[in-house]
Amino acid sequence: MLFEDSAAIIGLLVAMTGIFRADHACMYWMDGAASLIMGLILGGTAIWLAYPQVKRVFVEAESLKVHAATHQRD
């Protein structure tokens, strides 16, 4: 939960910076760039947090296959 919230806060800071730069410095492309950066931050965080869970599911599925194969011989 800490990592999710940290990524969300960083995303908000990036959004605020992008909007500020777009409005005050007339750099309108900064708003779009900030949106892309936010997407990368949040998407990267989601992948980073989901990877151990997905890995565990595949390891458990493989161990079930091995377990079924060894008991099938009996």
N, C-alpha and C positions, 0 to 999 in steps of 0.2 A: 504494500500500500504506500509505503514511503517513496518508492521509486516512481509509482504512477503519479502521485501528487507532485513530486519534484519535477517530473516531465511536464505536467500540466502547468505548473507555475512558470517554468522556463518558456513554455509555449506562449503563455500570456505576455511575458516580458518581450519576447520576440515580436508578437503581434503589436504591442504598444509601440515598440521602437519603429516597426515598419509603418504604422499609421502616422506616427509623429513625423518621421522623415518624409513621408509622402505628402503630408499636409503643409508642413512648415518650410521644407527645402524644395518643394515642387519636384521631388523625385518620385513620381507616381509608380514607377516600376518597383519601388521598395516594398509597397504593400503586397504585390504579388510574390516577390521574393520571400517576404516574411511568411506568407501562407505556405509556400513550398518548404521552407525550413521547418515550420511548425509540423507539417505533415511528416517530414523525415524524422523529427524528434519523437513524435508520438508513435509513428509506425515502427521505428527502431526499438522503442521501449516495449511495445507490444510483442514484437518478435523475440526480443531478449528475455522477456518474462515468460513467454509461452514455450520457448525451446526446451527447458528442462521437463516440462509436463509432457510434451510430445515425445521426447526421448524416453521417458519412463513408460509411456503407453506402449511404444514399440518393443521395449525390453521385456515388459510383462507379457505381451503377446507372443514374443519369441520363446519365453520360458514356458508358457502354456503349451506351445507346439512341441517343445522338447519333452515336457512332462507327459503329454498325450502319446507321443511316439514311444516313450519308454514303457508306459503302462500297456500299450497296445500289444507289445511282444509277449507279455505275461500270459 
